[in-house]
Amino acid sequence: AKQNPNRHTSNLTTSEKKGLKIIKQKIKDNKIAITPHDKGLGFVTLDPQSLKEKATAAFQHVTADTPDRTKTLEGSIQRKLLKLKKENKISENDYKQIYPSGCIAPSSYPLIKAHKPNKHYPARNIISHRGCPQEGLASFLIPIIRPLLKNSPFLCKNSHDFIKFAKDIKLQTDEILASWDATALFPSIPLQKCIEVIKHLLLTDATLSSRTSLTPEDITSLIQLCLSTSDFIYDGVHHTASDSGP
C-alpha cells in the first residue's frame, strides 16, 4: 500500500466478498434494512416496512408532508447575523463561521433498541443537524449559555457525580427512593418556558459581558431562531414536530 497508494489488498475472503455483494443487492432491492444498535456495538437486520413502523411509532406530535422551511430559516439567521455584525456585537470571524449557506433540512434515522426485547425492540430516532441552518449558530451559543449551569442546584455532570450525591442520602422509615426514566426528553421540553428561564438567567448573570458583547435580548432572539422549527426528513418525506426541541 505504501508503494502504490492507489492499490490495496482486501482482507475479505472470497465467500465474505460474495456475502457482502448479496447483502448490498438486497438493500438496493429494498428486501432488507440494516441499522445499528442504539446502545453498544452491533447491527440489526429487519424488514424495511418493520423498520419504518418502528421509527414512525416513536414520532410524537409529528405531521408528515409539511413544507420545507430550511431556506426561510437560513435567510432569517443570515439577516439577524448581518444586523449584529453591523452593530459590532459579533466579530467578522464569528460572523463567517456562523453564517449559514447552502443548508439542507435535518435528516432522521432510527436506531434499534436491541437491549429491550421485552418491548419488541423499539426504535430511537436520531435527527442529524449537520449542514442545517442552526448548526453553526448552536455551536456559537453553547459556550455563552453553558456557564449558566454551574449555579443550578439540579446540575448533574455524570453518573459519578450522581453517585457522590446519592451516597449521603439517608432515607427515613416512611420514605422510598424512586427513579424515573424520561421518554423522548428533548421533544418534551416546553420551548417557550425554557427560553424564558434562560433569559432570566442571562439577565442575572454578572459575568455575561466577559463572554460576549451580545445582550440577553440578542442571545434570546438567537436561541429563538435555533428552536423556531423542528423539521426533519425521514424516508424521503418532510416532517414537522409541533412545539418540540430538535
BABA-927630 format. One record per residue (C-alpha): x, y, z. Coordinates in pm, 1 decimal. Layout:
REM residues N
X; Y; Z;
...
REM end
This chain:
REM residues 246
0.0; 0.0; 0.0;
290.1; 238.6; 73.1;
449.6; 162.2; -262.4;
126.2; 219.4; -451.7;
-141.0; 418.3; -260.0;
-392.4; 350.2; -538.6;
-388.9; -24.6; -467.9;
-471.7; -214.4; -151.6;
-513.4; -577.0; -55.2;
-858.0; -677.2; 66.5;
-874.0; -869.1; 394.2;
-1206.8; -1031.1; 299.6;
-1225.9; -1391.5; 193.1;
-1393.5; -1491.2; -132.9;
-1706.0; -1609.3; 49.8;
-1720.2; -1286.0; 255.3;
-1697.9; -1078.6; -61.8;
-1980.7; -1281.8; -212.5;
-2192.4; -1240.0; 102.4;
-2132.3; -865.1; 111.7;
-2237.0; -836.1; -251.9;
-2560.7; -1027.4; -178.7;
-2636.7; -802.8; 121.2;
-2579.8; -484.3; -81.1;
-2811.0; -611.4; -355.0;
-3085.7; -697.4; -103.2;
-3062.3; -348.0; 44.6;
-3077.8; -196.9; -303.2;
-3384.7; -409.6; -384.7;
-3548.6; -295.8; -55.1;
-3569.2; -654.5; 72.5;
-3381.9; -590.6; 397.1;
-3283.0; -292.0; 612.4;
-2977.2; -273.6; 834.7;
-2946.9; -31.4; 1125.7;
-2705.5; -4.3; 1421.2;
-2789.8; -85.0; 1782.1;
-2898.5; 207.3; 1997.7;
-2651.1; 103.4; 2271.2;
-2332.9; -91.0; 2220.4;
-2183.3; -236.8; 1906.2;
-2381.5; -438.2; 1657.0;
-2632.5; -416.9; 1375.8;
-2990.7; -529.6; 1326.8;
-3126.2; -674.2; 1002.8;
-3501.4; -648.8; 956.6;
-3777.2; -597.2; 705.9;
-3782.1; -235.2; 571.2;
-4153.0; -196.4; 644.5;
-4099.7; -315.4; 1002.8;
-3819.5; -61.1; 1048.5;
-4040.2; 217.8; 914.9;
-4322.6; 120.9; 1151.8;
-4086.4; 121.8; 1449.8;
-3940.8; 458.3; 1350.3;
-4272.2; 635.5; 1293.4;
-4420.3; 486.0; 1611.6;
-4163.5; 690.4; 1805.4;
-4269.6; 1019.3; 1642.3;
-4453.8; 1243.2; 1889.1;
-4681.1; 1524.9; 1769.2;
-4529.4; 1495.6; 1421.4;
-4701.8; 1592.2; 1095.4;
-4585.9; 1446.1; 764.1;
-4577.4; 1609.7; 419.7;
-4513.4; 1958.0; 557.8;
-4341.9; 2244.7; 367.6;
-3964.2; 2257.0; 385.5;
-3874.8; 2583.4; 564.8;
-3497.7; 2535.6; 550.2;
-3432.2; 2826.9; 314.2;
-3665.4; 3055.9; 508.2;
-3483.7; 2980.5; 833.9;
-3147.1; 3019.4; 663.7;
-3245.8; 3367.5; 542.8;
-3374.4; 3470.5; 887.7;
-3047.2; 3370.7; 1052.1;
-2843.7; 3545.8; 781.4;
-3030.5; 3874.3; 830.8;
-3001.0; 3856.7; 1209.8;
-2626.5; 3788.1; 1196.2;
-2569.1; 4072.9; 949.7;
-2751.7; 4311.9; 1184.2;
-2541.0; 4201.5; 1483.1;
-2218.7; 4237.2; 1283.4;
-2308.7; 4590.2; 1175.9;
-2372.4; 4672.0; 1543.5;
-2025.0; 4530.1; 1629.1;
-2177.0; 4273.3; 1861.5;
-2011.9; 3980.1; 1685.4;
-1671.8; 3969.7; 1518.5;
-1606.6; 3923.7; 1149.0;
-1457.6; 3581.7; 1221.6;
-1761.8; 3467.9; 1422.5;
-1990.8; 3603.4; 1152.5;
-1818.6; 3395.0; 884.8;
-1819.3; 3079.5; 1098.5;
-2186.7; 3104.9; 1196.3;
-2323.1; 3231.1; 863.7;
-2539.8; 2955.5; 708.0;
-2526.1; 2896.6; 334.9;
-2646.6; 2616.7; 108.6;
-2809.3; 2443.6; 403.0;
-3010.3; 2122.5; 398.8;
-3301.6; 2005.7; 611.0;
-3218.5; 1785.4; 913.4;
-3248.3; 1412.6; 848.4;
-3382.3; 1140.9; 1077.8;
-3264.5; 780.9; 1104.4;
-3369.1; 510.6; 1352.4;
-3152.0; 301.4; 1584.7;
-3294.4; -22.3; 1723.2;
-3300.3; -75.2; 2100.0;
-3168.0; -430.9; 2087.6;
-3138.5; -431.6; 2469.4;
-3519.2; -412.2; 2507.0;
-3662.1; -742.0; 2375.8;
-3950.0; -716.1; 2627.2;
-4071.8; -409.9; 2433.5;
-4029.0; -576.8; 2093.0;
-3713.3; -384.2; 2006.4;
-3842.2; -26.6; 1967.7;
-3656.5; 240.8; 1771.8;
-3484.7; 557.2; 1886.7;
-3488.2; 827.0; 1621.1;
-3173.4; 1032.0; 1578.8;
-3206.6; 1363.1; 1393.6;
-2885.0; 1485.4; 1236.6;
-2846.4; 1862.0; 1208.6;
-2517.9; 1850.1; 1018.6;
-2539.5; 2108.3; 743.5;
-2866.1; 2259.7; 867.7;
-2912.8; 2637.1; 924.8;
-2885.6; 2616.6; 1305.9;
-2562.2; 2413.5; 1320.8;
-2311.1; 2699.5; 1335.7;
-2537.0; 2920.6; 1546.4;
-2588.1; 2647.5; 1807.7;
-2211.2; 2587.8; 1833.4;
-2162.8; 2962.4; 1885.5;
-2428.1; 2985.7; 2159.5;
-2322.9; 2683.5; 2366.1;
-2012.3; 2843.4; 2529.9;
-2220.7; 3150.6; 2615.1;
-2502.0; 2955.7; 2779.5;
-2313.0; 2666.0; 2940.3;
-2172.8; 2868.1; 3236.0;
-2531.5; 2933.6; 3347.7;
-2548.9; 2571.9; 3462.9;
-2278.2; 2597.0; 3727.5;
-2509.2; 2759.2; 3984.6;
-2800.0; 2525.1; 3922.1;
-2897.1; 2306.6; 4220.6;
-3008.2; 2039.1; 3971.7;
-2676.7; 2006.9; 3784.9;
-2552.9; 1650.2; 3748.7;
-2232.5; 1620.9; 3543.6;
-2229.9; 1241.9; 3504.2;
-2311.1; 913.2; 3678.5;
-2009.5; 950.0; 3912.4;
-2134.8; 1290.7; 4020.6;
-2477.2; 1141.3; 4093.7;
-2327.7; 856.1; 4299.3;
-2128.1; 1106.5; 4503.2;
-2450.1; 1296.5; 4575.7;
-2672.5; 994.3; 4637.2;
-2443.0; 804.5; 4875.0;
-2513.6; 1056.8; 5152.4;
-2891.9; 1031.2; 5121.9;
-3047.9; 896.7; 5442.4;
-3395.7; 752.6; 5398.1;
-3644.5; 768.4; 5680.2;
-3871.8; 473.8; 5759.6;
-4164.2; 640.0; 5581.9;
-3965.1; 727.6; 5267.7;
-3873.2; 543.3; 4948.4;
-3613.4; 621.4; 4683.5;
-3750.9; 611.0; 4329.4;
-3622.6; 695.5; 3982.0;
-3798.6; 785.4; 3657.9;
-3684.4; 737.0; 3303.1;
-3752.2; 1020.6; 3059.7;
-3942.4; 934.0; 2743.0;
-3840.3; 1148.6; 2444.8;
-3669.9; 1405.1; 2670.1;
-3580.8; 1677.0; 2417.7;
-3913.1; 1674.3; 2227.1;
-4094.8; 1703.1; 2561.4;
-3930.1; 2026.6; 2678.7;
-4169.9; 2327.4; 2670.5;
-3964.3; 2552.6; 2445.5;
-4107.6; 2893.6; 2531.2;
-4081.2; 2828.1; 2904.0;
-3724.6; 2708.5; 2853.3;
-3629.9; 3025.9; 2664.1;
-3787.6; 3243.1; 2935.1;
-3579.7; 3067.1; 3201.6;
-3258.8; 3113.1; 3000.2;
-3333.2; 3483.1; 2950.4;
-3387.8; 3529.5; 3324.5;
-3055.8; 3357.3; 3399.8;
-2878.0; 3573.9; 3143.3;
-3023.5; 3893.3; 3291.8;
-2893.8; 3794.6; 3638.2;
-2551.9; 3672.0; 3518.3;
-2285.0; 3923.0; 3623.3;
-2017.8; 3750.6; 3412.5;
-2204.0; 3758.5; 3079.2;
-2017.7; 4065.4; 2946.9;
-1686.8; 3879.2; 2986.1;
-1802.9; 3611.2; 2741.3;
-1984.2; 3812.3; 2473.9;
-2087.7; 4158.3; 2358.2;
-2440.0; 4033.0; 2295.0;
-2720.1; 4143.1; 2525.2;
-2956.6; 3891.2; 2689.0;
-3220.3; 4001.8; 2436.3;
-2982.0; 3932.1; 2146.7;
-2896.3; 3587.3; 2280.2;
-3260.5; 3505.6; 2342.3;
-3354.5; 3601.1; 1986.5;
-3076.7; 3376.5; 1850.9;
-3196.9; 3087.8; 2067.5;
-3547.7; 3150.3; 1937.6;
-3417.1; 3116.3; 1581.8;
-3237.3; 2792.5; 1671.9;
-3555.4; 2641.7; 1814.6;
-3807.3; 2802.8; 1579.0;
-3850.2; 2491.3; 1364.5;
-3829.2; 2119.8; 1439.6;
-3836.2; 1988.4; 1085.8;
-3669.4; 1678.2; 951.3;
-3675.0; 1440.4; 657.0;
-3743.8; 1072.3; 705.6;
-3788.6; 818.2; 427.1;
-3780.2; 1099.9; 173.8;
-4077.0; 1280.6; 336.1;
-4055.9; 1616.3; 515.1;
-4194.7; 1613.2; 872.3;
-4261.1; 1882.7; 1133.8;
-4284.7; 1834.7; 1510.4;
-4500.1; 2089.4; 1695.6;
-4352.6; 2278.7; 1993.9;
-4063.3; 2036.3; 2009.0;
-3691.1; 2065.6; 2060.9;
-3467.0; 1942.9; 1779.2;
REM end
